[in-house]
Structures are given as C-alpha cells and as structure tokens.
Amino acid sequence: MPRQNYVFTSESVSEGHPDKLCDQISDAVLDTLLAEEPQARVACEAFATTATVVIGGEIGLCDEARLAEVMGDVPEIAREVIRDIGYEQEKFHWNTCHVLNFLHQQSAHIAQGVDTGGAGDQGIMFGYAVDETPELMPAPIQYAHAILRRLAEARKSGAEPTLGPDAKSQLSVRYEGGKPVEVTQIVVSHQHKDESQTSDDIRAIVEPYVREVLPDGWLTDNTVWHVNPTGRFVIGGPDGDAGLTGRKIIVDTYGGAAPHGGGAFSGKDPTKVDRSAAYAARYLAKNVVAAGLARRCVIQLSYAIGVREPLSIYADTFGTGLVPEAEIERAVARVMDLTPLGIRNHLDLCRPIYRRTAAYGHFGRAPEADGGFSWERTDLVDALKGMF
C-alpha cells in the first residue's frame, strides 16, 4: 500500500536558467529543420558560458544544399532564443555573445536502422500520471513550473522590470491521505537587476505571484519561505553558471515523483525514442488515469536500436488500479502502435513544436491547435474503457 502521509519536494528552473537556455537553443534548431523537412534528423547539443555559446551534434536533410543554408542560420537561431529569453547583460548579451557552430551530418550507421522503421537507439522510457492535479501531474513539479512561468510573464510584460531571466523554484508539499494539502517549504531564487535589492525586496515582488498560482489554503502561517536565501543574485545566466543541453531531465518530467530512463529530450528529433517513446508513455499513463482505471500509473517502454517493436511494456498502478496491471499492459499495446514510426504518426510528432517544450516541463501542458503537446490528449479514454 503506498504511503498516504508524507512530504515530497520538486524543483523547477526558469527559461533563463543556463541549462534551459541550452535546451531551447537545441530545440529551436530542431524546429527550424523540421519546418524544412518533416523527416529531418537532428541531435543538437548546446553549451553556454560567459559571452559564448557552442553548438554541436548531428543533423541531416535530404536536400543537402538547403542543409548548408540552414547551417549558416544556426548562430542567428541561437541569438533569437537568447533575445527572446531576455539576456542583455554585459557579459551575456544576445547581440554580442560568440556563437560557435560545430554541427555536422548525421552518421549513416545510425540512419540505416531508423530508415527501416527501427528505433534510433536502445533505451528505457517512462511515462507517469496521477490524479492529484487537473493536469494529472504530480503537484510539486506542476506548481513549481507554474510559479516560474507566471514570474516570467510578469518580467516580460514590464510589470516587474527589476527581475532577471534566471530563476529557480522548489516546493515541499505535504500529503495527507495521499492528497496534496499544504506547502511546508518554498524556495524561490530569482535573478534581479538592482544590486541594492535585498532578499526581502525580492520576496515582496514574487510572493503575490506565488499566492496567485498556488491552490487556496496551501500556503499557511507555518509555510517556511526561502527567497534568494544567499542574498544578492545579480550575476545570473551563463555568466554565473555554465549551461548544457539535457541537464534538467527531472525538471523536464515528473520532478522525481516517477522513474526516468536517463535520456534527455531537447535537441532530438522524434525518431529518437528517448523523446518520442517518453511522450508515448506519458500519453498512455495519462489516458489510463483519465479513464478511471487507476489513480496513479507508470508505464515503461523499452527499445533496441534498429528494432521496430518495443522489447517490453510494463505498467504499475501502485495499488490504485481497478484492473490488473498485466491487462493494462495488453490494453495499451492494442490502442496504440508503439513502433517508433507508429508513435510519430499517432502523435503527429514530425512538426516544429519543440522549442515550447524546453521550459516549464514537457508534461502537464494543454494540447495545442497546431499539434503541440499532442501527448497530453486524453482521446484514448473510451477505447481503454471499452476493453474492461
């Protein structure tokens, strides 16, 4: 029987965090190539430090002449991301930072397995859903994201001009009877532009937004606040701490509330099962919970390079299921083609929808009209219910 009374903590980071900046650059390159050619192959990594961004990895288009043109656009793609995030610091400015491009053509030895419909690599992927928020996400990570997203909106609108792009949040949430009921500790570290501002000043700025986002009653007189607990936070972004694509995978997924297979998402086209199968696993787990078959569900998928079918499908409902896990495993395999090509087709993943995923979580977002966050749909509910 799962524990019912406990405290669980998750963290998030803002779009201006150095690692998230790199994720967004990688996914912006991916989107550019997918806009050119839906079957583009991309494995793009970025590294950022003081006044410098380095981009490398493998990319491919059938039209090699157009690929050469896109390669020339990569520095401008990176600068546009940095400008949109808001970096105009002396030592990290979108217009003056050095952008070094070391992207090259994808290995033919990797392509040969993918071109025949197989997975681009071996690996294990997990998806998770739980009924403790409307989005069927773990509450600590969902609201940690929401706080930083709201603060970014206030910063970009001009409502809070002294806030900088770099920020982190962390929520410790108390559960009672298996349900989130209270925030016991909250951490917000937010970059600011005015060196005279104190931790108390920053708390006065961020607290109204935190209260706006969190459910009523979750902040109490007993909630302990830590806002910029080390004091000033003026030097931020890659000038304060280097960034790297793929270094925030727990922030990207479930905040530690569920397993992670270890593969990062950003910068990878959907032939890479690290990304596409993780989206499929979330889609299946969410539909299982939305169908009322369990209050909590994790789905694991595993693949081998060049092999079409998943090697295994595993479900765990943590004692909350109304049907046996083995039957859920059989059901999800029947409602969705879980080959890499089947996943891409079912979720319509070969389109430029990825930069938006690279900050504030890949899951728990609303499906969008252009196909973004298609893995958050609950359109398998009727089919799953009909099997039991």
N, C-alpha and C positions, 0 to 999 in steps of 0.2 A: 504494500500500500504506500503510495507516495506520501512524503511529508506534507502536512497541512499548515503548520505554523512555523515560519522562518523569516529571515531577512535575506534578500537577494539583491546584488548590485550589478549594474551595467553602465558602461560609458559610451559616449559618442564624441565625435570631433566635428568641427565646422568645415565648410567648404574651403576655408582659408588655411586649414591645417596643412603643413608641408606634405604629408603623405597623401592627403585627399586632393591637394592641388595636382600632384603627380598622377593620381588615378584619373582625374578629369582631363588632363592633357592626353593620357593614353587613350581614353575613350573618345575624345574629340578627334584624334587621328583615326580611330576605328570608324566613327560615324562618317567622316569625310570619304573614306574608302568604300564603305557600304553604300553611300549615296551615289558613288560612281558605278558600283558593280555589286549586286546583292551577294555574289559568291566570293567576294574579296576575302583574302586570307590575311589575318593580322594577329601579331603577337608583339605588342608595343609596350616598352617599358620606359619610364622616365625617372630621372634623378634630379633633385633641385637642391641648391645650396646658395650661398651668398652670391648674388648677381649672375647666377649661372643655372641653366637647365640643360641636361644631357638626355637625349632621346636615342634609344636603340631597340633592336629586335628585328623581327622578320615580317615582311608584308608582301602581298602579291596581287596583281590584277592580270586578267587575260590580255588586256591592252597595255603592252609594255611601254608604249610612247606616253600614254596617259599616266602610267605609274611614275614615270620620270618627272612629269609635270607636278604631280601631287607631292612627290618627294621634295621638290623645290618650295612647296607651300607649307611644309611642316613647321618651320620656325614661326611663320605668321599665325598658324593654328595655335601654337603654344602661347604666343603673345596675347591672342584674343582671349584665351582662357584666363590668363593671369590678369588681364584688364577687367574682365567681367567679374572676377572674384574681388578685385578692388585693391591690388597691390601697386602702390605708387610711393613706396618707401625709398629713401636714399640708396640703400644697398640691396633693394629688390623691387625694381620698377619694370612694369610690362614693356616699356619702350626702350629701356637701356640694358636689360639683362642679356647676357650672351646665351644663345640657343644653339647647341651643337647637335647635329643630326647624324646618327650612325645607323639608321635603318637600312636593311638590305633585303634581298629577295628571299622568300621562304624556301627552306630546304625541300628538295624534290623527294627526299626519303620520307619526310613527314607527309607530304602531299599525296604520295602514292596510296597510303592507307585511307585517307579521307576521301579521295576522289572516287573510291569504290564504295563509299557509303559507311565506312567504319568510323570508329572513334579516333580522334586525333591524338589520344594518349590514354594510358591506363589511369585508373584512379577511383576513388570513392567519393560520393557526393551525398549530402544530407539535406532534407527539407523538413520544416517543422511548422506546426500551427498549434495554437492553444486558445481557448475561449475566454481569456481574461481581458481582452480589449475588443472593440468593434472590428478592428482590422485582423483579428485572430493572431495577434503577435504577443510576445512577452511584454508586459507593461514596462519594466525598467528601461529596455532599449528603445521602445516605441516613444516614450515620453522624453527620454534623453535626447533623441533626434528632434522631437518637436520643439523643445526649448531652443536649441541652436538654430533651427530653421526660422523660428519666429524672430530671434535676435538678428539674424542675417537680413530678414525683411526690414526690420526697423533701421538697421545700419544703411542698407542700400537706398531706402526711401528718403533718407536725410533726417529721419526722426531722431536718430542717435548718432550725431556726427563725430563724437569722440571715440566711438568703438572702432577697433581694427578688425581685419578679416580673420585672424587666428583665434580659435577658441576651443574649449573642451567642456563637457558636462559629464556628470556622474550622479546616478540616483541609487540610493539604497532603499528598497521598498519592502515594507513588512507585509507578510501574507498571513491571513487568518482564515482557517477553514479552506485553504487552497486558493483564496482570492486576494488580490492586492487591495490593501485598505489604507496604507499610510506611508509617507516618505519619512524615514527616520533621519537620513543624512542626505544633503545635496551639495554637490561641488560644481561651481562654475568658475572657470579660469578664462578670462576674456582679455584679449589684447586691447589696449587703449592708446590714444594718440597724445594725450596731455600728461606730461610727466608729473604734474602736480597732483593728479588724481590718486586717491588712496583706495584701499580695499573697500572701505565704507562707501566711498563715492560710487564705485563700480556696482556695489550691491544695490545702492539706491536706483541705479539705472536698470539693472537686469531683473530685480525682484518683481516688478509689476508684470513683466512678460512671462516669467516663470509661473506666477499665480494665474495668469490668463490661460496658460496651456494645460496646467495640471487639473485633474478632476477635483470637484468640490470636496473639501474635507481631508484631502491627502496631506496638505501642509497644516501642521498643528503647532501649538506652543512648544511642543517637545522636539520639533524638527531642528536639527543642527545644520546651520549654513556655513559653508566654506567658500567664500567668493574671493578670488585672487589671493589665496592664503599666504603666498610668499611675498606679497606686496606689489610693487610695480610690475607691469607686463607690457612694456612699450616695444621692446625688440621682439618681433614675432615673425611667423612665417619661415621660409627657408633661410633667412638671415639669422634667425635664432636657433634653428634646428633643421638639419637636412631632411629632405623628404624622399620617399621612394614608392613607386607603384607597388600595390599588393601587400602593403604592410599593415593594413587595418581590416583584416578579413573577419574578425569577430564583430567589429563595429558594423561591417557590411551586412552581417547575417542576423544573429539572434542574441547578441550580447552575452554569449557564454551560456545561455539557457538550454542550448541544444548542441549536439556534436557538430564538428566541422571537419570536412575531409582534408583540409590543408591547402587546397588550391585557391588562388586568388581569381577574381573575376575581371577586373578592369584591364583594358587593352587587348582582350582576347575576343576574336570573332566567334560566332555561335557554333562553328564546327568543333570548338574546344569544349569537351564535356565538363571540364572544370566549371564552366559558366552555364552552358545550356542545360546540363543534367541537374545542376543545383537548382536552377529555375524550375525545371520539371518536377523535382522532388518537393519543392515548396508548393507548387500548384496542386499536386496530388494530396499532400498533407492538409492543405487548406480546404480542399474540397471534401476530404474525409470528415474534418471537424464541422464544416458548414452543413454537411449532410446529416449531422447528428449521430454519426457512427462512433464518435469518441469525443471527449472534451479536450484531449491532448493527443497529438500524434507526431511521430517522427518517421520519415521514410528514408531509407538508404538505397542508393543505386550504385552499381559498380560496373566498370567497363575495362576493356583491354584494347590497346592500340590496334587499329585496323579491323576490329571485330564489330559487327553491326549490333547484335542483341546484347542487352545488359547481362552480365555474368550472374547477378543476383539482385533480388528485390527483397527488402526487409522492412517490416513495419513494427512499431512498438507504440502501444497506446497507454502505457504506464498505469495499467489497471483501470482506465477510464472507458474502455471500449465496450460497446454493446454487442459486438460480434468478434469472433476470434481473429487475431492478427493474421493468421495464415489465410483466412478468407479475404481480408483486406488486401493482402499481397496479390492474390489471384485477381481480385476485382480491379485494382489499379492497372494491372497489365492488360486487362480487357478493354478498359475505357480509353486507353491512350497508347499509341505506338511509341515505344520507348527506345527505338533505334535513334542514333544521333540525327539522321535525316527526318525521322518521324517527329521528333521533338521540335526541330526547326520549323517544320511545316505546320504542326499543330498550334504552336505559339507564335508563328509568323515572326521569327527572330532575325531574318536576314534583311533588316532595315536599320536606318540610322537613329536608334532610340536609346543609345547607351550613355552618353555623357550625363544625362539627367539622373542616371542611377548611381553615379560615382560620388555623391554626397548625400548624407542623411538616410542611408540604408537602401539596399536593393529590394527589401520586402516591406510589407505593411503600407504600401502606397496604393493609390486608386488607379485602376486600369484607365488608360487614356485613349482618346478617339483615334489617334494615329498608330495604335498598337503598342505604345509604351506600357510597360508593366503588365503585359498580357498574362503573365503567370500569376497575377493576383485575381483573375476572374474566378468565379465560382459556378461555371457553366457545366460542370460535371455532376452537380448535386443530384439531379433527377436520375441520371444514369446509374450512379452509385446506389441510391436508394432502391432503385428497381432490381438490384441484384440480391437484396436481402429480404 
